[in-house]
Amino acid sequence: PLQRAKTRAFKGALQLYRSTAEAILQRAAAGSSEASGSLAAKLAKCAESGGSALTPSAVADEMTGLLLAGHETSSNTATWAL
C-alpha cells in the first residue's frame, strides 16, 4: 500500500511537470518573449538526427530527463544535454 501511494505521488508529480513543460512550449510557439529563452523553446528548435523537429511530447520527455538526471551531478546533466 505504501509503495502504491509513492508511485501515485510520483506519477502525479511527473504529470504536473509534463503539463507545465507543454504550457511553456505553447507560450514559446505563440511568440511569448517570456518563454522564448527557455530550455523548452531551445529544445523545440532542435532537430532529431533524421532532420525532423522534435514533437512537443519529445521535448517534454527531454526536459524530464534533464531534471531527473540533474539531481545526481552536473556532469550527468551535461551528458544528457549533449
mmCIF file of the N, C-alpha and C atoms, coordinates in Angstrom:
data_MODEL
# 
_entry.id   MODEL 
# 
loop_
_atom_site.group_PDB 
_atom_site.id 
_atom_site.type_symbol 
_atom_site.label_atom_id 
_atom_site.label_alt_id 
_atom_site.label_comp_id 
_atom_site.label_asym_id 
_atom_site.label_entity_id 
_atom_site.label_seq_id 
_atom_site.pdbx_PDB_ins_code 
_atom_site.Cartn_x 
_atom_site.Cartn_y 
_atom_site.Cartn_z 
_atom_site.occupancy 
_atom_site.B_iso_or_equiv 
_atom_site.pdbx_formal_charge 
_atom_site.auth_seq_id 
_atom_site.auth_comp_id 
_atom_site.auth_asym_id 
_atom_site.auth_atom_id 
_atom_site.pdbx_PDB_model_num 
ATOM 1   N N  . PRO A 1 1  ? 0.808  -1.204 0.000   1.00 0.00 ? 1  PRO A N  1 
ATOM 2   C CA . PRO A 1 1  ? 0.000  0.000  0.000   1.00 0.00 ? 1  PRO A CA 1 
ATOM 3   C C  . PRO A 1 1  ? 0.852  1.271  0.000   1.00 0.00 ? 1  PRO A C  1 
ATOM 4   N N  . LEU A 1 2  ? 1.918  1.308  0.806   1.00 0.00 ? 2  LEU A N  1 
ATOM 5   C CA . LEU A 1 2  ? 2.764  2.490  0.862   1.00 0.00 ? 2  LEU A CA 1 
ATOM 6   C C  . LEU A 1 2  ? 3.475  2.699  -0.475  1.00 0.00 ? 2  LEU A C  1 
ATOM 7   N N  . GLN A 1 3  ? 3.942  1.602  -1.073  1.00 0.00 ? 3  GLN A N  1 
ATOM 8   C CA . GLN A 1 3  ? 4.626  1.703  -2.359  1.00 0.00 ? 3  GLN A CA 1 
ATOM 9   C C  . GLN A 1 3  ? 3.675  2.242  -3.427  1.00 0.00 ? 3  GLN A C  1 
ATOM 10  N N  . ARG A 1 4  ? 2.426  1.809  -3.411  1.00 0.00 ? 4  ARG A N  1 
ATOM 11  C CA . ARG A 1 4  ? 1.446  2.297  -4.382  1.00 0.00 ? 4  ARG A CA 1 
ATOM 12  C C  . ARG A 1 4  ? 1.203  3.788  -4.206  1.00 0.00 ? 4  ARG A C  1 
ATOM 13  N N  . ALA A 1 5  ? 1.156  4.235  -2.968  1.00 0.00 ? 5  ALA A N  1 
ATOM 14  C CA . ALA A 1 5  ? 0.952  5.660  -2.697  1.00 0.00 ? 5  ALA A CA 1 
ATOM 15  C C  . ALA A 1 5  ? 2.125  6.476  -3.225  1.00 0.00 ? 5  ALA A C  1 
ATOM 16  N N  . LYS A 1 6  ? 3.341  5.967  -3.037  1.00 0.00 ? 6  LYS A N  1 
ATOM 17  C CA . LYS A 1 6  ? 4.523  6.669  -3.550  1.00 0.00 ? 6  LYS A CA 1 
ATOM 18  C C  . LYS A 1 6  ? 4.524  6.688  -5.071  1.00 0.00 ? 6  LYS A C  1 
ATOM 19  N N  . THR A 1 7  ? 4.126  5.583  -5.679  1.00 0.00 ? 7  THR A N  1 
ATOM 20  C CA . THR A 1 7  ? 4.063  5.518  -7.138  1.00 0.00 ? 7  THR A CA 1 
ATOM 21  C C  . THR A 1 7  ? 3.031  6.498  -7.672  1.00 0.00 ? 7  THR A C  1 
ATOM 22  N N  . ARG A 1 8  ? 1.864  6.564  -7.035  1.00 0.00 ? 8  ARG A N  1 
ATOM 23  C CA . ARG A 1 8  ? 0.826  7.523  -7.451  1.00 0.00 ? 8  ARG A CA 1 
ATOM 24  C C  . ARG A 1 8  ? 1.320  8.954  -7.296  1.00 0.00 ? 8  ARG A C  1 
ATOM 25  N N  . ALA A 1 9  ? 2.007  9.240  -6.203  1.00 0.00 ? 9  ALA A N  1 
ATOM 26  C CA . ALA A 1 9  ? 2.523  10.585 -5.965  1.00 0.00 ? 9  ALA A CA 1 
ATOM 27  C C  . ALA A 1 9  ? 3.560  10.949 -7.026  1.00 0.00 ? 9  ALA A C  1 
ATOM 28  N N  . PHE A 1 10 ? 4.441  10.004 -7.360  1.00 0.00 ? 10 PHE A N  1 
ATOM 29  C CA . PHE A 1 10 ? 5.456  10.251 -8.381  1.00 0.00 ? 10 PHE A CA 1 
ATOM 30  C C  . PHE A 1 10 ? 4.809  10.493 -9.739  1.00 0.00 ? 10 PHE A C  1 
ATOM 31  N N  . LYS A 1 11 ? 3.849  9.652  -10.102 1.00 0.00 ? 11 LYS A N  1 
ATOM 32  C CA . LYS A 1 11 ? 3.170  9.815  -11.383 1.00 0.00 ? 11 LYS A CA 1 
ATOM 33  C C  . LYS A 1 11 ? 2.425  11.143 -11.453 1.00 0.00 ? 11 LYS A C  1 
ATOM 34  N N  . GLY A 1 12 ? 1.825  11.553 -10.348 1.00 0.00 ? 12 GLY A N  1 
ATOM 35  C CA . GLY A 1 12 ? 1.141  12.843 -10.302 1.00 0.00 ? 12 GLY A CA 1 
ATOM 36  C C  . GLY A 1 12 ? 2.108  14.000 -10.482 1.00 0.00 ? 12 GLY A C  1 
ATOM 37  N N  . ALA A 1 13 ? 3.255  13.921 -9.818  1.00 0.00 ? 13 ALA A N  1 
ATOM 38  C CA . ALA A 1 13 ? 4.263  14.970 -9.942  1.00 0.00 ? 13 ALA A CA 1 
ATOM 39  C C  . ALA A 1 13 ? 4.827  15.014 -11.358 1.00 0.00 ? 13 ALA A C  1 
ATOM 40  N N  . LEU A 1 14 ? 5.046  13.857 -11.944 1.00 0.00 ? 14 LEU A N  1 
ATOM 41  C CA . LEU A 1 14 ? 5.561  13.786 -13.308 1.00 0.00 ? 14 LEU A CA 1 
ATOM 42  C C  . LEU A 1 14 ? 4.558  14.374 -14.301 1.00 0.00 ? 14 LEU A C  1 
ATOM 43  N N  . GLN A 1 15 ? 3.280  14.087 -14.106 1.00 0.00 ? 15 GLN A N  1 
ATOM 44  C CA . GLN A 1 15 ? 2.247  14.643 -14.981 1.00 0.00 ? 15 GLN A CA 1 
ATOM 45  C C  . GLN A 1 15 ? 2.182  16.163 -14.850 1.00 0.00 ? 15 GLN A C  1 
ATOM 46  N N  . LEU A 1 16 ? 2.306  16.666 -13.631 1.00 0.00 ? 16 LEU A N  1 
ATOM 47  C CA . LEU A 1 16 ? 2.308  18.116 -13.410 1.00 0.00 ? 16 LEU A CA 1 
ATOM 48  C C  . LEU A 1 16 ? 3.500  18.750 -14.122 1.00 0.00 ? 16 LEU A C  1 
ATOM 49  N N  . TYR A 1 17 ? 4.661  18.128 -14.010 1.00 0.00 ? 17 TYR A N  1 
ATOM 50  C CA . TYR A 1 17 ? 5.858  18.652 -14.675 1.00 0.00 ? 17 TYR A CA 1 
ATOM 51  C C  . TYR A 1 17 ? 5.680  18.651 -16.187 1.00 0.00 ? 17 TYR A C  1 
ATOM 52  N N  . ARG A 1 18 ? 5.167  17.554 -16.735 1.00 0.00 ? 18 ARG A N  1 
ATOM 53  C CA . ARG A 1 18 ? 4.962  17.468 -18.187 1.00 0.00 ? 18 ARG A CA 1 
ATOM 54  C C  . ARG A 1 18 ? 3.960  18.515 -18.679 1.00 0.00 ? 18 ARG A C  1 
ATOM 55  N N  . SER A 1 19 ? 2.880  18.712 -17.925 1.00 0.00 ? 19 SER A N  1 
ATOM 56  C CA . SER A 1 19 ? 1.885  19.699 -18.360 1.00 0.00 ? 19 SER A CA 1 
ATOM 57  C C  . SER A 1 19 ? 2.463  21.108 -18.282 1.00 0.00 ? 19 SER A C  1 
ATOM 58  N N  . THR A 1 20 ? 3.313  21.368 -17.294 1.00 0.00 ? 20 THR A N  1 
ATOM 59  C CA . THR A 1 20 ? 3.974  22.671 -17.200 1.00 0.00 ? 20 THR A CA 1 
ATOM 60  C C  . THR A 1 20 ? 4.928  22.868 -18.366 1.00 0.00 ? 20 THR A C  1 
ATOM 61  N N  . ALA A 1 21 ? 5.700  21.837 -18.696 1.00 0.00 ? 21 ALA A N  1 
ATOM 62  C CA . ALA A 1 21 ? 6.620  21.921 -19.830 1.00 0.00 ? 21 ALA A CA 1 
ATOM 63  C C  . ALA A 1 21 ? 5.862  22.165 -21.128 1.00 0.00 ? 21 ALA A C  1 
ATOM 64  N N  . GLU A 1 22 ? 4.745  21.494 -21.311 1.00 0.00 ? 22 GLU A N  1 
ATOM 65  C CA . GLU A 1 22 ? 3.954  21.680 -22.531 1.00 0.00 ? 22 GLU A CA 1 
ATOM 66  C C  . GLU A 1 22 ? 3.350  23.080 -22.590 1.00 0.00 ? 22 GLU A C  1 
ATOM 67  N N  . ALA A 1 23 ? 2.969  23.640 -21.434 1.00 0.00 ? 23 ALA A N  1 
ATOM 68  C CA . ALA A 1 23 ? 2.445  25.009 -21.404 1.00 0.00 ? 23 ALA A CA 1 
ATOM 69  C C  . ALA A 1 23 ? 3.538  26.006 -21.793 1.00 0.00 ? 23 ALA A C  1 
ATOM 70  N N  . ILE A 1 24 ? 4.755  25.778 -21.326 1.00 0.00 ? 24 ILE A N  1 
ATOM 71  C CA . ILE A 1 24 ? 5.877  26.647 -21.694 1.00 0.00 ? 24 ILE A CA 1 
ATOM 72  C C  . ILE A 1 24 ? 6.129  26.557 -23.191 1.00 0.00 ? 24 ILE A C  1 
ATOM 73  N N  . LEU A 1 25 ? 6.064  25.345 -23.730 1.00 0.00 ? 25 LEU A N  1 
ATOM 74  C CA . LEU A 1 25 ? 6.253  25.160 -25.175 1.00 0.00 ? 25 LEU A CA 1 
ATOM 75  C C  . LEU A 1 25 ? 5.187  25.908 -25.965 1.00 0.00 ? 25 LEU A C  1 
ATOM 76  N N  . GLN A 1 26 ? 3.962  25.851 -25.511 1.00 0.00 ? 26 GLN A N  1 
ATOM 77  C CA . GLN A 1 26 ? 2.880  26.544 -26.209 1.00 0.00 ? 26 GLN A CA 1 
ATOM 78  C C  . GLN A 1 26 ? 3.096  28.050 -26.183 1.00 0.00 ? 26 GLN A C  1 
ATOM 79  N N  . ARG A 1 27 ? 3.549  28.581 -25.052 1.00 0.00 ? 27 ARG A N  1 
ATOM 80  C CA . ARG A 1 27 ? 3.829  30.019 -24.973 1.00 0.00 ? 27 ARG A CA 1 
ATOM 81  C C  . ARG A 1 27 ? 4.988  30.397 -25.888 1.00 0.00 ? 27 ARG A C  1 
ATOM 82  N N  . ALA A 1 28 ? 6.009  29.543 -25.943 1.00 0.00 ? 28 ALA A N  1 
ATOM 83  C CA . ALA A 1 28 ? 7.147  29.830 -26.818 1.00 0.00 ? 28 ALA A CA 1 
ATOM 84  C C  . ALA A 1 28 ? 6.716  29.790 -28.280 1.00 0.00 ? 28 ALA A C  1 
ATOM 85  N N  . ALA A 1 29 ? 5.870  28.831 -28.641 1.00 0.00 ? 29 ALA A N  1 
ATOM 86  C CA . ALA A 1 29 ? 5.382  28.721 -30.013 1.00 0.00 ? 29 ALA A CA 1 
ATOM 87  C C  . ALA A 1 29 ? 4.514  29.916 -30.387 1.00 0.00 ? 29 ALA A C  1 
ATOM 88  N N  . ALA A 1 30 ? 3.836  30.502 -29.397 1.00 0.00 ? 30 ALA A N  1 
ATOM 89  C CA . ALA A 1 30 ? 2.979  31.659 -29.647 1.00 0.00 ? 30 ALA A CA 1 
ATOM 90  C C  . ALA A 1 30 ? 3.789  32.955 -29.716 1.00 0.00 ? 30 ALA A C  1 
ATOM 91  N N  . GLY A 1 31 ? 5.102  32.852 -29.484 1.00 0.00 ? 31 GLY A N  1 
ATOM 92  C CA . GLY A 1 31 ? 5.963  34.025 -29.587 1.00 0.00 ? 31 GLY A CA 1 
ATOM 93  C C  . GLY A 1 31 ? 6.139  34.795 -28.296 1.00 0.00 ? 31 GLY A C  1 
ATOM 94  N N  . SER A 1 32 ? 5.822  34.196 -27.165 1.00 0.00 ? 32 SER A N  1 
ATOM 95  C CA . SER A 1 32 ? 5.972  34.864 -25.874 1.00 0.00 ? 32 SER A CA 1 
ATOM 96  C C  . SER A 1 32 ? 7.441  35.157 -25.607 1.00 0.00 ? 32 SER A C  1 
ATOM 97  N N  . SER A 1 33 ? 7.752  36.428 -25.350 1.00 0.00 ? 33 SER A N  1 
ATOM 98  C CA . SER A 1 33 ? 9.145  36.790 -25.068 1.00 0.00 ? 33 SER A CA 1 
ATOM 99  C C  . SER A 1 33 ? 9.612  36.180 -23.755 1.00 0.00 ? 33 SER A C  1 
ATOM 100 N N  . GLU A 1 34 ? 8.662  35.945 -22.836 1.00 0.00 ? 34 GLU A N  1 
ATOM 101 C CA . GLU A 1 34 ? 8.969  35.343 -21.546 1.00 0.00 ? 34 GLU A CA 1 
ATOM 102 C C  . GLU A 1 34 ? 9.497  33.921 -21.715 1.00 0.00 ? 34 GLU A C  1 
ATOM 103 N N  . ALA A 1 35 ? 8.937  33.159 -22.650 1.00 0.00 ? 35 ALA A N  1 
ATOM 104 C CA . ALA A 1 35 ? 9.304  31.750 -22.829 1.00 0.00 ? 35 ALA A CA 1 
ATOM 105 C C  . ALA A 1 35 ? 10.330 31.549 -23.935 1.00 0.00 ? 35 ALA A C  1 
ATOM 106 N N  . SER A 1 36 ? 10.627 32.574 -24.716 1.00 0.00 ? 36 SER A N  1 
ATOM 107 C CA . SER A 1 36 ? 11.485 32.378 -25.886 1.00 0.00 ? 36 SER A CA 1 
ATOM 108 C C  . SER A 1 36 ? 12.910 31.960 -25.545 1.00 0.00 ? 36 SER A C  1 
ATOM 109 N N  . GLY A 1 37 ? 13.420 32.341 -24.385 1.00 0.00 ? 37 GLY A N  1 
ATOM 110 C CA . GLY A 1 37 ? 14.778 31.962 -23.999 1.00 0.00 ? 37 GLY A CA 1 
ATOM 111 C C  . GLY A 1 37 ? 14.844 30.733 -23.121 1.00 0.00 ? 37 GLY A C  1 
ATOM 112 N N  . SER A 1 38 ? 13.719 30.083 -22.917 1.00 0.00 ? 38 SER A N  1 
ATOM 113 C CA . SER A 1 38 ? 13.685 28.931 -22.015 1.00 0.00 ? 38 SER A CA 1 
ATOM 114 C C  . SER A 1 38 ? 14.315 27.697 -22.654 1.00 0.00 ? 38 SER A C  1 
ATOM 115 N N  . LEU A 1 39 ? 14.665 26.758 -21.814 1.00 0.00 ? 39 LEU A N  1 
ATOM 116 C CA . LEU A 1 39 ? 15.206 25.487 -22.286 1.00 0.00 ? 39 LEU A CA 1 
ATOM 117 C C  . LEU A 1 39 ? 14.212 24.800 -23.204 1.00 0.00 ? 39 LEU A C  1 
ATOM 118 N N  . ALA A 1 40 ? 12.935 24.878 -22.859 1.00 0.00 ? 40 ALA A N  1 
ATOM 119 C CA . ALA A 1 40 ? 11.910 24.240 -23.682 1.00 0.00 ? 40 ALA A CA 1 
ATOM 120 C C  . ALA A 1 40 ? 11.900 24.821 -25.092 1.00 0.00 ? 40 ALA A C  1 
ATOM 121 N N  . ALA A 1 41 ? 11.997 26.127 -25.203 1.00 0.00 ? 41 ALA A N  1 
ATOM 122 C CA . ALA A 1 41 ? 11.990 26.767 -26.522 1.00 0.00 ? 41 ALA A CA 1 
ATOM 123 C C  . ALA A 1 41 ? 13.224 26.378 -27.323 1.00 0.00 ? 41 ALA A C  1 
ATOM 124 N N  . LYS A 1 42 ? 14.354 26.309 -26.656 1.00 0.00 ? 42 LYS A N  1 
ATOM 125 C CA . LYS A 1 42 ? 15.590 25.926 -27.350 1.00 0.00 ? 42 LYS A CA 1 
ATOM 126 C C  . LYS A 1 42 ? 15.540 24.473 -27.807 1.00 0.00 ? 42 LYS A C  1 
ATOM 127 N N  . LEU A 1 43 ? 14.996 23.594 -26.968 1.00 0.00 ? 43 LEU A N  1 
ATOM 128 C CA . LEU A 1 43 ? 14.857 22.195 -27.363 1.00 0.00 ? 43 LEU A CA 1 
ATOM 129 C C  . LEU A 1 43 ? 13.869 22.044 -28.512 1.00 0.00 ? 43 LEU A C  1 
ATOM 130 N N  . ALA A 1 44 ? 12.828 22.864 -28.508 1.00 0.00 ? 44 ALA A N  1 
ATOM 131 C CA . ALA A 1 44 ? 11.821 22.778 -29.565 1.00 0.00 ? 44 ALA A CA 1 
ATOM 132 C C  . ALA A 1 44 ? 12.408 23.139 -30.929 1.00 0.00 ? 44 ALA A C  1 
ATOM 133 N N  . LYS A 1 45 ? 13.449 23.968 -30.931 1.00 0.00 ? 45 LYS A N  1 
ATOM 134 C CA . LYS A 1 45 ? 14.084 24.358 -32.190 1.00 0.00 ? 45 LYS A CA 1 
ATOM 135 C C  . LYS A 1 45 ? 15.087 23.312 -32.678 1.00 0.00 ? 45 LYS A C  1 
ATOM 136 N N  . CYS A 1 46 ? 15.463 22.389 -31.804 1.00 0.00 ? 46 CYS A N  1 
ATOM 137 C CA . CYS A 1 46 ? 16.416 21.345 -32.171 1.00 0.00 ? 46 CYS A CA 1 
ATOM 138 C C  . CYS A 1 46 ? 15.754 20.340 -33.107 1.00 0.00 ? 46 CYS A C  1 
ATOM 139 N N  . ALA A 1 47 ? 16.591 19.674 -33.862 1.00 0.00 ? 47 ALA A N  1 
ATOM 140 C CA . ALA A 1 47 ? 16.090 18.635 -34.754 1.00 0.00 ? 47 ALA A CA 1 
ATOM 141 C C  . ALA A 1 47 ? 16.652 17.292 -34.329 1.00 0.00 ? 47 ALA A C  1 
ATOM 142 N N  . GLU A 1 48 ? 15.903 16.246 -34.601 1.00 0.00 ? 48 GLU A N  1 
ATOM 143 C CA . GLU A 1 48 ? 16.388 14.899 -34.347 1.00 0.00 ? 48 GLU A CA 1 
ATOM 144 C C  . GLU A 1 48 ? 17.462 14.579 -35.380 1.00 0.00 ? 48 GLU A C  1 
ATOM 145 N N  . SER A 1 49 ? 18.148 13.482 -35.195 1.00 0.00 ? 49 SER A N  1 
ATOM 146 C CA . SER A 1 49 ? 19.228 13.119 -36.108 1.00 0.00 ? 49 SER A CA 1 
ATOM 147 C C  . SER A 1 49 ? 18.743 12.952 -37.540 1.00 0.00 ? 49 SER A C  1 
ATOM 148 N N  . GLY A 1 50 ? 17.480 12.604 -37.738 1.00 0.00 ? 50 GLY A N  1 
ATOM 149 C CA . GLY A 1 50 ? 16.926 12.457 -39.077 1.00 0.00 ? 50 GLY A CA 1 
ATOM 150 C C  . GLY A 1 50 ? 16.547 13.777 -39.721 1.00 0.00 ? 50 GLY A C  1 
ATOM 151 N N  . GLY A 1 51 ? 16.613 14.869 -38.977 1.00 0.00 ? 51 GLY A N  1 
ATOM 152 C CA . GLY A 1 51 ? 16.314 16.172 -39.515 1.00 0.00 ? 51 GLY A CA 1 
ATOM 153 C C  . GLY A 1 51 ? 14.920 16.691 -39.190 1.00 0.00 ? 51 GLY A C  1 
ATOM 154 N N  . SER A 1 52 ? 14.050 15.856 -38.630 1.00 0.00 ? 52 SER A N  1 
ATOM 155 C CA . SER A 1 52 ? 12.708 16.314 -38.305 1.00 0.00 ? 52 SER A CA 1 
ATOM 156 C C  . SER A 1 52 ? 12.709 16.979 -36.928 1.00 0.00 ? 52 SER A C  1 
ATOM 157 N N  . ALA A 1 53 ? 11.808 17.920 -36.739 1.00 0.00 ? 53 ALA A N  1 
ATOM 158 C CA . ALA A 1 53 ? 11.729 18.633 -35.466 1.00 0.00 ? 53 ALA A CA 1 
ATOM 159 C C  . ALA A 1 53 ? 11.206 17.712 -34.363 1.00 0.00 ? 53 ALA A C  1 
ATOM 160 N N  . LEU A 1 54 ? 11.607 17.990 -33.148 1.00 0.00 ? 54 LEU A N  1 
ATOM 161 C CA . LEU A 1 54 ? 11.111 17.228 -32.010 1.00 0.00 ? 54 LEU A CA 1 
ATOM 162 C C  . LEU A 1 54 ? 9.649  17.586 -31.766 1.00 0.00 ? 54 LEU A C  1 
ATOM 163 N N  . THR A 1 55 ? 8.860  16.612 -31.421 1.00 0.00 ? 55 THR A N  1 
ATOM 164 C CA . THR A 1 55 ? 7.456  16.865 -31.085 1.00 0.00 ? 55 THR A CA 1 
ATOM 165 C C  . THR A 1 55 ? 7.392  17.483 -29.683 1.00 0.00 ? 55 THR A C  1 
ATOM 166 N N  . PRO A 1 56 ? 6.306  18.179 -29.359 1.00 0.00 ? 56 PRO A N  1 
ATOM 167 C CA . PRO A 1 56 ? 6.185  18.727 -28.002 1.00 0.00 ? 56 PRO A CA 1 
ATOM 168 C C  . PRO A 1 56 ? 6.320  17.661 -26.915 1.00 0.00 ? 56 PRO A C  1 
ATOM 169 N N  . SER A 1 57 ? 5.804  16.480 -27.178 1.00 0.00 ? 57 SER A N  1 
ATOM 170 C CA . SER A 1 57 ? 5.920  15.392 -26.215 1.00 0.00 ? 57 SER A CA 1 
ATOM 171 C C  . SER A 1 57 ? 7.376  14.970 -26.046 1.00 0.00 ? 57 SER A C  1 
ATOM 172 N N  . ALA A 1 58 ? 8.127  14.922 -27.146 1.00 0.00 ? 58 ALA A N  1 
ATOM 173 C CA . ALA A 1 58 ? 9.545  14.550 -27.072 1.00 0.00 ? 58 ALA A CA 1 
ATOM 174 C C  . ALA A 1 58 ? 10.345 15.606 -26.316 1.00 0.00 ? 58 ALA A C  1 
ATOM 175 N N  . VAL A 1 59 ? 10.014 16.876 -26.523 1.00 0.00 ? 59 VAL A N  1 
ATOM 176 C CA . VAL A 1 59 ? 10.700 17.948 -25.799 1.00 0.00 ? 59 VAL A CA 1 
ATOM 177 C C  . VAL A 1 59 ? 10.401 17.834 -24.305 1.00 0.00 ? 59 VAL A C  1 
ATOM 178 N N  . ALA A 1 60 ? 9.146  17.576 -23.956 1.00 0.00 ? 60 ALA A N  1 
ATOM 179 C CA . ALA A 1 60 ? 8.785  17.404 -22.548 1.00 0.00 ? 60 ALA A CA 1 
ATOM 180 C C  . ALA A 1 60 ? 9.531  16.217 -21.952 1.00 0.00 ? 60 ALA A C  1 
ATOM 181 N N  . ASP A 1 61 ? 9.681  15.142 -22.713 1.00 0.00 ? 61 ASP A N  1 
ATOM 182 C CA . ASP A 1 61 ? 10.438 13.978 -22.245 1.00 0.00 ? 61 ASP A CA 1 
ATOM 183 C C  . ASP A 1 61 ? 11.901 14.331 -22.014 1.00 0.00 ? 61 ASP A C  1 
ATOM 184 N N  . GLU A 1 62 ? 12.491 15.109 -22.934 1.00 0.00 ? 62 GLU A N  1 
ATOM 185 C CA . GLU A 1 62 ? 13.891 15.520 -22.784 1.00 0.00 ? 62 GLU A CA 1 
ATOM 186 C C  . GLU A 1 62 ? 14.062 16.399 -21.548 1.00 0.00 ? 62 GLU A C  1 
ATOM 187 N N  . MET A 1 63 ? 13.123 17.310 -21.332 1.00 0.00 ? 63 MET A N  1 
ATOM 188 C CA . MET A 1 63 ? 13.194 18.179 -20.151 1.00 0.00 ? 63 MET A CA 1 
ATOM 189 C C  . MET A 1 63 ? 13.081 17.357 -18.871 1.00 0.00 ? 63 MET A C  1 
ATOM 190 N N  . THR A 1 64 ? 12.210 16.359 -18.878 1.00 0.00 ? 64 THR A N  1 
ATOM 191 C CA . THR A 1 64 ? 12.065 15.491 -17.719 1.00 0.00 ? 64 THR A CA 1 
ATOM 192 C C  . THR A 1 64 ? 13.361 14.726 -17.469 1.00 0.00 ? 64 THR A C  1 
ATOM 193 N N  . GLY A 1 65 ? 13.970 14.219 -18.528 1.00 0.00 ? 65 GLY A N  1 
ATOM 194 C CA . GLY A 1 65 ? 15.247 13.521 -18.393 1.00 0.00 ? 65 GLY A CA 1 
ATOM 195 C C  . GLY A 1 65 ? 16.323 14.413 -17.810 1.00 0.00 ? 65 GLY A C  1 
ATOM 196 N N  . LEU A 1 66 ? 16.365 15.662 -18.276 1.00 0.00 ? 66 LEU A N  1 
ATOM 197 C CA . LEU A 1 66 ? 17.353 16.599 -17.744 1.00 0.00 ? 66 LEU A CA 1 
ATOM 198 C C  . LEU A 1 66 ? 17.106 16.881 -16.267 1.00 0.00 ? 66 LEU A C  1 
ATOM 199 N N  . LEU A 1 67 ? 15.855 17.039 -15.895 1.00 0.00 ? 67 LEU A N  1 
ATOM 200 C CA . LEU A 1 67 ? 15.525 17.305 -14.498 1.00 0.00 ? 67 LEU A CA 1 
ATOM 201 C C  . LEU A 1 67 ? 15.912 16.118 -13.617 1.00 0.00 ? 67 LEU A C  1 
ATOM 202 N N  . LEU A 1 68 ? 15.531 14.923 -14.035 1.00 0.00 ? 68 LEU A N  1 
ATOM 203 C CA . LEU A 1 68 ? 15.804 13.742 -13.219 1.00 0.00 ? 68 LEU A CA 1 
ATOM 204 C C  . LEU A 1 68 ? 17.286 13.397 -13.193 1.00 0.00 ? 68 LEU A C  1 
ATOM 205 N N  . ALA A 1 69 ? 17.980 13.593 -14.294 1.00 0.00 ? 69 ALA A N  1 
ATOM 206 C CA . ALA A 1 69 ? 19.412 13.308 -14.318 1.00 0.00 ? 69 ALA A CA 1 
ATOM 207 C C  . ALA A 1 69 ? 20.188 14.348 -13.526 1.00 0.00 ? 69 ALA A C  1 
ATOM 208 N N  . GLY A 1 70 ? 19.667 15.554 -13.467 1.00 0.00 ? 70 GLY A N  1 
ATOM 209 C CA . GLY A 1 70 ? 20.375 16.643 -12.810 1.00 0.00 ? 70 GLY A CA 1 
ATOM 210 C C  . GLY A 1 70 ? 20.446 16.525 -11.304 1.00 0.00 ? 70 GLY A C  1 
ATOM 211 N N  . HIS A 1 71 ? 19.657 15.652 -10.728 1.00 0.00 ? 71 HIS A N  1 
ATOM 212 C CA . HIS A 1 71 ? 19.705 15.552 -9.270  1.00 0.00 ? 71 HIS A CA 1 
ATOM 213 C C  . HIS A 1 71 ? 20.952 14.839 -8.785  1.00 0.00 ? 71 HIS A C  1 
ATOM 214 N N  . GLU A 1 72 ? 21.606 14.081 -9.647  1.00 0.00 ? 72 GLU A N  1 
ATOM 215 C CA . GLU A 1 72 ? 22.805 13.360 -9.215  1.00 0.00 ? 72 GLU A CA 1 
ATOM 216 C C  . GLU A 1 72 ? 24.028 14.267 -9.245  1.00 0.00 ? 72 GLU A C  1 
ATOM 217 N N  . THR A 1 73 ? 24.422 14.693 -10.422 1.00 0.00 ? 73 THR A N  1 
ATOM 218 C CA . THR A 1 73 ? 25.571 15.590 -10.540 1.00 0.00 ? 73 THR A CA 1 
ATOM 219 C C  . THR A 1 73 ? 25.398 16.461 -11.771 1.00 0.00 ? 73 THR A C  1 
ATOM 220 N N  . SER A 1 74 ? 26.124 17.528 -11.827 1.00 0.00 ? 74 SER A N  1 
ATOM 221 C CA . SER A 1 74 ? 26.044 18.396 -13.001 1.00 0.00 ? 74 SER A CA 1 
ATOM 222 C C  . SER A 1 74 ? 26.622 17.695 -14.229 1.00 0.00 ? 74 SER A C  1 
ATOM 223 N N  . SER A 1 75 ? 27.525 16.742 -14.039 1.00 0.00 ? 75 SER A N  1 
ATOM 224 C CA . SER A 1 75 ? 28.073 16.031 -15.195 1.00 0.00 ? 75 SER A CA 1 
ATOM 225 C C  . SER A 1 75 ? 27.013 15.163 -15.864 1.00 0.00 ? 75 SER A C  1 
ATOM 226 N N  . ASN A 1 76 ? 26.099 14.592 -15.092 1.00 0.00 ? 76 ASN A N  1 
ATOM 227 C CA . ASN A 1 76 ? 25.004 13.843 -15.682 1.00 0.00 ? 76 ASN A CA 1 
ATOM 228 C C  . ASN A 1 76 ? 24.131 14.744 -16.523 1.00 0.00 ? 76 ASN A C  1 
ATOM 229 N N  . THR A 1 77 ? 23.852 15.942 -16.011 1.00 0.00 ? 77 THR A N  1 
ATOM 230 C CA . THR A 1 77 ? 23.024 16.884 -16.775 1.00 0.00 ? 77 THR A CA 1 
ATOM 231 C C  . THR A 1 77 ? 23.726 17.282 -18.057 1.00 0.00 ? 77 THR A C  1 
ATOM 232 N N  . ALA A 1 78 ? 25.014 17.537 -17.993 1.00 0.00 ? 78 ALA A N  1 
ATOM 233 C CA . ALA A 1 78 ? 25.768 17.906 -19.195 1.00 0.00 ? 78 ALA A CA 1 
ATOM 234 C C  . ALA A 1 78 ? 25.767 16.754 -20.203 1.00 0.00 ? 78 ALA A C  1 
ATOM 235 N N  . THR A 1 79 ? 25.874 15.549 -19.725 1.00 0.00 ? 79 THR A N  1 
ATOM 236 C CA . THR A 1 79 ? 25.847 14.393 -20.617 1.00 0.00 ? 79 THR A CA 1 
ATOM 237 C C  . THR A 1 79 ? 24.515 14.294 -21.314 1.00 0.00 ? 79 THR A C  1 
ATOM 238 N N  . TRP A 1 80 ? 23.414 14.485 -20.600 1.00 0.00 ? 80 TRP A N  1 
ATOM 239 C CA . TRP A 1 80 ? 22.081 14.435 -21.203 1.00 0.00 ? 80 TRP A CA 1 
ATOM 240 C C  . TRP A 1 80 ? 21.904 15.562 -22.225 1.00 0.00 ? 80 TRP A C  1 
ATOM 241 N N  . ALA A 1 81 ? 22.494 16.703 -21.933 1.00 0.00 ? 81 ALA A N  1 
ATOM 242 C CA . ALA A 1 81 ? 22.332 17.861 -22.808 1.00 0.00 ? 81 ALA A CA 1 
ATOM 243 C C  . ALA A 1 81 ? 23.071 17.673 -24.127 1.00 0.00 ? 81 ALA A C  1 
ATOM 244 N N  . LEU A 1 82 ? 24.122 16.887 -24.113 1.00 0.00 ? 82 LEU A N  1 
ATOM 245 C CA . LEU A 1 82 ? 24.878 16.649 -25.343 1.00 0.00 ? 82 LEU A CA 1 
ATOM 246 C C  . LEU A 1 82 ? 24.150 15.658 -26.179 1.00 0.00 ? 82 LEU A C  1 
# 
